[in-house]
Amino acid sequence: MENYEIIEREGKLPVIRTERLTLRDIEVQDISDEYIGWLNNSEVNKYLEVRFEEQTKEMVLKYVCNALTNIKDIMHFGIYDNGGTRLIGSVTLRSINRKHLYSDISFVVGHPEAPRGKGYATEAVRAVVNYVFSHMDLQKLWAGYYDGHIASEKVLKNVGFTEEGRQKEHLVDFSGNRVDKAIVGLLANEYLAFMKVIYKITYPNGKIYIGKDLTGSINYFGSASSLLIEKDFTKEQSSDFTIRKEILWESKIASDKEVNIKEVEFIKSFSSNDPDIGYNKWPKFDGSNESV
Ligand SMILES: CC(C)(COP(=O)(O)OP(=O)(O)OC[C@H]1O[C@@H](n2cnc3c(N)ncnc32)[C@H](O)[C@@H]1OP(=O)(O)O)[C@@H](O)C(=O)NCCC(=O)NCCS
């Protein structure tokens, strides 16, 4: 199901290529003044610990060199766009615990010209999480974020993290206010079991319903309108009723938006929104689904 290209490298982090991004070690030659500049940019670092100390090239080089030589303890992936050439951010497993098999994870998309709100952070974090649980023996990832940091919360929830608790007024935010620290976690077995699917239900009269399930639960049979279906069956027929569920498409890594787009594609290609064929009421059938 993975559509990532993963190249393992001896003594280094793997190179992971996603649809738009490349993730790999940040090398010494990548530490440009531009990179130091955006690490010190107060808009970029307002939710990051680096904001407490002006970052110099020497400090960053020390951190990067330490990460390069200690990949068992720290995995500091650079996020590169433009065909793997421009460093725009990072995803970091800062303290890998080999005894308890967990790590925290943090991330930043900081380059001033990198697009925001276009799913870059979600794509990068998802790729690293996928690598950790599919290619390493770590069993858990966790992250903490400042309460109210919506973008961070969304990135983590998009990837499947759920809230485990809060530390009350644990942090001082960029305005000097005390705020809660939200803690979220994701277990390997939850992640590996997690699958987003598009399914097709076939009713005894041959009519169909197509839907999505973002949790991939075996026992979910959709939310087609009961009123609509009832009209097609007698009381006797409905007292012994067999329906069939088939998975048409599945993905562990698609975003919810991508799943929504796929769902519409399937509804239109099966014409399950045509009242003669199926029970999907949306998108409304206008006599043809040819715009697909
Ligand atoms: C937080 C950050 C990583 C988000 O990067 P991004 O590439 O814009 O994130 P995505 O595009 O994947 O966005 C994820 C979601 O957050 C939303 N979002 C992004 N920026 C947002 C903002 N400033 N305000 C509100 N929502 C925002 C997106 O619309 C998207 O929503 P969706 O899932 O409903 O579609 C980036 O802004 C950043 O690096 N900030 C500074 C560092 C930081 O705070 N890191 C996190 C520390 S825990």
The ligand as a Gaussian input file, in Angstrom:
#p B3LYP/6-31G(d) Opt

LIG

0 1
 C        2.892000      23.604000      11.966000
 C        3.458000      23.416000      10.578000
 C        4.444000      22.250000      10.636000
 C        2.348000      23.134000       9.565000
 O        2.926000      22.922000       8.284000
 P        2.000000      22.837000       6.971000
 O        2.816000      22.228000       5.877000
 O        1.373000      24.149000       6.711000
 O        0.911000      21.796000       7.477000
 P       -0.216000      21.075000       6.616000
 O       -0.365000      21.793000       5.326000
 O        0.067000      19.631000       6.589000
 O       -1.474000      21.417000       7.490000
 C       -2.154000      20.555000       8.358000
 C       -3.486000      21.197000       8.700000
 O       -3.250000      22.395000       9.474000
 C       -3.882000      23.495000       8.848000
 N       -3.035000      24.666000       9.048000
 C       -1.789000      24.885000       8.573000
 N       -1.335000      26.056000       9.010000
 C       -2.327000      26.600000       9.763000
 C       -2.463000      27.806000      10.488000
 N       -1.476000      28.702000      10.548000
 N       -3.611000      28.018000      11.170000
 C       -4.622000      27.115000      11.150000
 N       -4.550000      25.938000      10.476000
 C       -3.417000      25.705000       9.804000
 C       -3.966000      23.104000       7.385000
 O       -4.974000      23.825000       6.720000
 C       -4.278000      21.632000       7.473000
 O       -5.642000      21.459000       7.793000
 P       -6.459000      20.175000       7.271000
 O       -5.749000      18.965000       7.782000
 O       -7.822000      20.381000       7.856000
 O       -6.406000      20.279000       5.781000
 C        4.219000      24.693000      10.100000
 O        3.336000      25.782000      10.068000
 C        5.368000      25.017000      10.988000
 O        6.430000      24.453000      10.822000
 N        5.206000      25.929000      11.972000
 C        6.290000      26.278000      12.836000
 C        6.900000      25.132000      13.611000
 C        5.918000      24.380000      14.484000
 O        5.088000      24.993000      15.088000
 N        6.068000      23.055000      14.507000
 C        5.245000      22.190000      15.291000
 C        5.839000      21.989000      16.647000
 S        4.978000      20.751000      17.549000

